[in-house]
Amino acid sequence: QVQLVESGGGLVQAGGSLRLSCAASGRTLSRYFMGWFRQAPGKEREFVAAISSSGGSVYYADSVKGRFTISRDNAKNTVYLQMGSLKPEDTAIYYCAKKYRSTQAMGASADFDSWGQGTQVSVSS
């Protein structure tokens, strides 16, 4: 069983940057695709980004492409989400998760498990 803990959220002004971290314990993440999702108040959880087990392939939602960068350090068992040019609509709780289903699609939350508790990101205008 793997436990994931997100950190790095906070309050930032529009146009600012934040770096989220997702640290794992209990099992190595190096075999798994990993993903970031977010959920805003009153909205469903949505896909943000995903990264292959080696880090060689990355995937982004259109809404964050060019502004966010997902990366991983398998030696540290940690996944990162560098967020730049933040907008008020990026305000949400951000979660990381492990992809346990070997599907081609990256954006389905049902393909992921071991969700962390989330970290709040708030962007003021």
N, C-alpha and C positions, 0 to 999 in steps of 0.2 A: 504494500500500500504506500502511495506517495502522498505527502502533504505539501501543499503549495501555499506560500505566504507572499502576498503582494505588498509593496511599499513604494513610497515616493510620490504619492498624490499630494494635493494641496490646492491652495487658492492662487491663481495667477491671472494677470491681466491679459486681455486679448492681444495676440501677437507674441506672447511669451512662450517659454519652453518648460517642459518637465521631463524627467526620466523616471520611468517606472521600472521596478525590479520585481521579479518573481523567483523566489528562492525555494528550492525543493529539498525535502528531507525524506528519508525512508526508502528511496529507490532512485537509481540514476535515471536522469531524463534523456540520456544520450541516444536511446533507441527510438524516441518518440518525436513526432511532429508536436509542436506546441502552438497554442493560440492565445490571442488576447481578444476579449469581447468587452462590451460595455452595455450598461443599462441606465437610461435616463429615467427620471420620475414619470410614471404613467406610460412608459413605452416598453416594448419587448426588448429582450437582450439581443444585441446585434454584433455581428462579426466585425472585428477591426483589422486584425493581421494574424498571419500564421507563418511558421518557419519549419523547414524540414529538419530531420534529426541531425544532419551534418551542418546545417546552416547555409547550405548551398542554394536553396530555393526559398524564396519569400513570396508572400501573397498579401495583398492589401484590399480593403474595401475602397471603392472609388472615392468615398468621402474623405479619406485620409491619405490617399496616394499623393506622394510628393511632399507631404508634411511630416509623416510619421515613419520611423524606421525600427523594424524589429530585428533583434540580434540575440545571440546566445553564447554562453561560455560553458561548454560542457564540463570543463575541469572544475568550475565553480558550481555546477548544477543550477545555473541561473539563466533566466531569460529576461530580456530587457525590451522596453518600448520607449524609444526616444521620440518625444512629441514636440513639434515646433509649429510656429505660426498658429497657435491655438486660437480657437474661435469659441464664442459662448455656446454654440451648439455642440461642442465637444464635452460639455459638462455632463458627467455621468459617474457611476461607479464602474471601475475597470477591474475585470477579472482575468486571471490567466487559468489555463486548463490544459490537460494532456489529451491528445487525440488518440483514442483507443481503437477506432474503427479504421480499417485500411480502405478508405474510399477516396475517389478522385477529388470530390468536392472538399473545399476547405472551410466553407462558411456555415455549416450546420452545427449548431450547438449540441445537438443530440449525439454527434460523433465524438464529443469530448467528455471527459470526466475529471475527477479529482479537483474540482473547482476550489479556488482559494476563497478567502472571506471578502476580497475586494478592497480597493483603495479609492477614495473619493477624489475626483478631479473637478474643480470648479473654476470656470473661466469667466471673469467679469468683463463687461463691455466698457 
